[in-house]
Amino acid sequence: MNIDEVYRRYQELQAWVGWTGEDARSVAATSGLLAPHLSTLVDDFYEEIQRHPNALKVITGGQTQIERLKGTLIVWLRELLGGCYDPNYVSRRWQVGWRHVEIGLEQVYTNVALSRLRLGLMRCLHEHWPSDSDELQTTVRSLNKLLDLDLAIIEDAYQEEYALRLQRSERMATIGQVAGGVAHELRNPLNVVKTSVYYLLNARMPTAEKQVEHLHRIEKHVVLADGVITALSNFAKLPVPNRTPFSLEACVREALDANPVPDTIELLFDFPPSLPPALGDGEQIRIVFANLLRNAREAMPQGGRLTVAARETNGLLETTVVDTGVGIPAEQLHRIMEPLYSTKARGLGLGLSIARAILEKNGGSLRAASEWEKGSTFTVLLQTESPTPVSSPVRSISP
């Protein structure tokens, strides 16, 4: 927490509700009137808490803690009526919200608790006010402004601290997922390397052919391990795209050359000559198609048909990669673009995540449709060289 930033925010909120020095003086003038009743209000406050298990559960120290908390609340109310709303005052309000996150008290209970205190304070004012009603109404308005400001800064602190803790929790969960995925992907190639090294060190009179075989095994699995690390690095540090016009057909053909399909797969390629250039980073888009083509090939281990077709529609270039492979179960389809989620026995689950991230950075989108045991269709949408104004990139997965 930066107290200067918090105080500036509090001043901004004061301006929103029209808080003035006259309001501060009006509230301070009630201090003597309300002081004799604060203990009664606080007792009522904690009696009510004890009737609500979800609020009471955060009080783990029994009656001793309740008595201590009563004293703290009386100090809080005296500060509320004191007329000095400086950075230290705001800091203590902020810490209330932070503390509620720490002890696990839901913000809704702070809201209703403050409402109960508000009602008690207003009741005391009306019952004991010594002068005319116009002045009372002015004071009530000022006190309501102040209570609203207190609640706003407490809730602001609560939301910020809650979000930070949630981010830390999610980050730790992600680290755990990444660690598990990396361990799974690296353990097999490392075991192969280990066994081959053991053989080369301990075999008696190995033939030259056997030595070469094990050296090739080591090289192959080092490349596999390096591919896992490269995939993670690409996902974590995706560079800003250099968006220029490029030939979509040439880009896809380069991806095909790098990921050739076996003879058991029939390849259909349909790119009309009239297709305009696409707008994007051609090198990055090639990674997208390489991932899609590799997935399509792996989905058809017994062979099948792969269709890659493009067309211009509504100012966008639409490219479909269609396979007749195993398909994706309906209950998994909505998750396949999540990082670290994979439907394969092997695989880190980053290919489609990287593809979608690349396309979004390039002003495009990726859609998926699939039918179990019949095949899948992945659709890449890209802007043309002179794009027609369109809405923000679509992030959807079609069932």
N, C-alpha and C positions, 0 to 999 in steps of 0.2 A: 504494500500500500504506500503510495506517495501522498502524504498528507496535503501538500500544496495542490495537487491535482484534485483530490477529493474535496477540498475546501472550495476550489473554483467551481466544481460541479454543484456543490451545495448552493453557492451564490447564484448560479444559473437557475437552479430550482426555485430559489427565493424570488427571482425576477418573474418566473412563470406564475407564481401564486400572488404576486404583487406585495411581497413582504416589505415593510418599511420600518424605520426607527420608531415610528409611532406605534406600530404593532408590538414591538419589543417592550416599549414602555407600558402599554396596556396589559400585557401578560405579566410583567414584573409587578405591576400594581396589585395583582391578585395574590401574590405570594403570602402576605400576612393573613389574608382571608382563608386561603386553602390549607395552609400549613397544619392547623390543628386536626385536619381530617385525613391527612395523607396515610397515617397508620391504618385507619379504618379501610381506606381504599385498597391498601396493599394486602391486608388480611383477607378482604373479599376476593382479591385477585388470586391468591394462592389457595383459598378454599375452593374456588371454581376449578383451578388446575387439577386438584385432587379428584374431581369428578370425571376427568377425561384421561383414560389410560394412555392414549397416544402422546399426550403432552407430558403426563406424569412420568413416563418411562425414562425420560432423560435426566430426571432427578434421582441420582443413585445413592446419595448420601443421607437419605432419610430426613427426619425433622431438623437435625443439626444444619444440613445444607439449606433447607427451606428457610430457617431463621436467618442464615447468612444472606440468602438471596433477597429476603425481605428488606434487609438493611441496604443492599445494593439498589433495589428498586426505589426506596425512599430517596436515596441520593440522586438517582436519575430524575425523579419528579422534582426535587428541589432545583436541580440544574435546569430542568425544563422551564421552571417559573422564575429563574434567576435573572433573566434579561441579557445575559452575555452569551452570544452565539458565535464564538471565535473558532479558529482551527482546532483547538483542543476539545471544545465541545463537540464539533463535528467528528473528530477522530474517535471519541468515545462512542458515539452513535454507530459509526462504521464498525467498530470492534464488536458491537452487539450482534450485527448481522454475521460477521465472520465467526463469532463464537457459536452461533446457532448451527452453522454448518458443521463445525467441529464436533458438537455434541449430538448431532443428528435430529435436531428439532425442525420439523417442516415449517416453511415460512407462513403457511396458512394459519398456524397457531399464533404466530406473532401478530398477524393482521387482526384476528378476532380478540386477542388479549388487549391490544392497544385500543380496539373499539370499546372493550369493557371499561378500560381506564378512562377513555374519553367520556363515556356516559356518566361515570362516577364523578368526574371533575365538573361536568356540566350541571349535574344534579346539585352538587355542592354550591356552585355559583348561584344557581337560581334560588336555592333555599336560604342562602345567607347574604345575598347581595343587598347592600344598605341604601343604594341610591336609585336614580331613575332608570327606567327600562331601556332608554336609548343608549345610554352608556354601557349597560349590560350587553346589549346586542353587539355593540362594537367590540367589546372584550371577547365575547364568544367567537366572533369571526376571527379575531387575531389568534386566539388559542387554537382554533381549528386549523388555521394555516400552519401554525407551528407543529401541531401533532401530525399533520399531513407531511410536512417536511421531514420530521423525524422518521416516520414510516418509510418515506421514499428513500432516504439515505441508508436506512437499515436494510431495506429490500435490495437496493442497488449493491450493497456489500455482499448480501447473501447470494445474489445471482452471480456476481463475479467470482466469489470464492467457490461456489458450487460448480461453476463452469470450469474453473482451473483444476479442481479436484477430479472432475469427470474426465477432463483431457488427460490428466496424469494417469488415471485408471485405465483409460482406453489405450494410452501410449504403452503402458506396461503390458496390457493384454496383447497389443500388436507385437511388441517385442517378443512375447512368449510364442505367439504364432509364427513369427519370422524365425525365431530360434529353432522351433520344432520343425518347420519346413526345411530350413537350411541343414539341420542335423540329418533329417531323413534323406535329403537329396545328396548330401556329401558323404554319408556313411558308406553307401554301397561302392562308389568309385574308390574311396580310400581303402576299403577292405580289399578290393581287387588289387590295388597298387601294393598294399601290404603283403598279400600272398605271393604276388609276382616277385617282389623284392626278396622275400624269404626264400623263394625257390632259387633265385639267381645267386644268393649268398650261400646257400647250403647244399644245392644239388651237386652230386659228384659226377664230374665229367659230363655236363649237359652238352647236347649237340648244338651246333651253331644255329640250326633251325629253331630249337627250343628257346635259345637265348633271344633270337629275333622276335619270336612269337610273344614272349613275355615283355620285351621292350615295347612292342606295339601295343600290348594290352595296357601297359603303364601310360603310354602316350595318349591312347584313346580315352582313358578314364580321367586323366589330368585335364583333357579338353572338356570333358563333361562337367567336371568340378568347376573349371573356369567359366563355363557357360552359366552355371547357377549364379556365380558371383557377378558376372556381367549383367544378367537379368535384374538382379537386385540393384546394381549400380544405375542401370538405365532407368529403373522405376523411380529411384530416389532422386536422381539428378537429371531429369528430362530437360534438355536445353530449350531456350526460347526459340521458336521456329523462325526460319528465314523464309517468309511467304513470298513466293514469286510464281509466275505462270510455269507450268510444266506439263509434259505429255502424260496423261493418265495411262494410256495404253503402254507406252515405253516403261513406265514405272512398274506396272503389273507384270510385264514380261521379264523385267529384271528380277523381280521377286520369284517368278516361276523358274528362271534359270538357276537361282540360288537354292530353290526347293523343288527339284524336278519330280514329277509324278511317275510312278512305276508303270510298266507296260500293262499291268492289270487294271489300270484306271483310264477310262476314256475321257479325254479332255476336249471340252467344247469352249471356244473362245469367240466372243461376239462383241467387238468394239467398232461401231460405225465410223467411217472416215470423216464424217461431218462433226464429230465430237469436238467441242472447243477445249482449249487448255484448262486444266484445273488450277486453282489458286491455293498454294500451300508450300510447305517445305517438302520437296520431293524425296529427300533422303529419309525423313521421318515417316512419310506416308508409305514408303517402300517397306519399312519395318511392320507397319500395320498389315499390309497384304501378305508379307512373309509369314506372319503369325497365323492369319486366316487360312492361307494355303496349306501350311504345315498341319494345322488342326484338321482341315478337310481330308488331307492325305491319311492322317493317323486314324480318322474315323472310318476309313474304308480298308481295313487290313486284308480283306479277301477280294478287294477290287470293287469297282463301281463306276460312277460317272461324276465328273467334276465340271460344273458349268460356271464360267466367269463371264459376265455380261455387263455392259455399261450403257447408259442412256442419259440424255439431258431431260430434266423435268422440272418445271416451275423455277427455272433459274439455277438449279442445282444439278450436279453430276451424281448420278446414282449408280453404284457398282454393286452387283450381287455376286457372292461366292456361294454356290449351291452344291452340296454333296448328297450322295445317296447312301450315307453311312449309317451308323448305329443310332444317331439322333441323341437327344438330351431329354431325360424325363421331365415332365411338366413341372414337378415340384422343385426341380433344381434350376430350371431355366432362368428364374429371376435373380439367381445368385451368381451366375457364371462370370459376370464382369467384376465381382468383388475381388480385391487383392487377397491372395493366398487361398482362394477357393478353387478347387480343381475337381473335375469329374473323372480324372484319369488315375490309374493306380500309381503312376509316377508323374511328377510334374509339380512345380512350385506354385502354379496357379497365378502367374503374373502376366501371361501373354495377352489375354483379353483386356486386363486392367490397363496394361501399357498401351494397347491399341486404342482403347477409348480415351485415355488421357491425351495421347498424341492428337487424335482427331478433334477433341474439344479445344486444345491449344491452337489448332489450325482452323478453327471456325466450322468444324464439321461435326458429325455424330456417327454413332454405330448402333444398329438395331439387330436383334437376333430373333429368329423364329425356328422352331424345331418340332418334329414329330417322332416319338420314340420308334426306333427300328425302321424309319423311313428316310431320315436325313435332316439336314439343317440348312438354313439360309441366313447368311450374314450380309447385311446391307450397309455399305459405306456411303455417306452423303458428304459431298465436298462442294464448296463454292466454285463458280467458274471464274475465269480471268476478269470478267466484268460482272460481278455478282449483282443479282437483283436483291434489293433489301429484303431480308428475311428476319424472322424472330430469332432469339438466342438459340444456340445449338440444342438440338433435341437430345435428351438423355433418357432413352426409353428402350425397353426390351419387350417386343411384341410376343404375346403368348402364341 
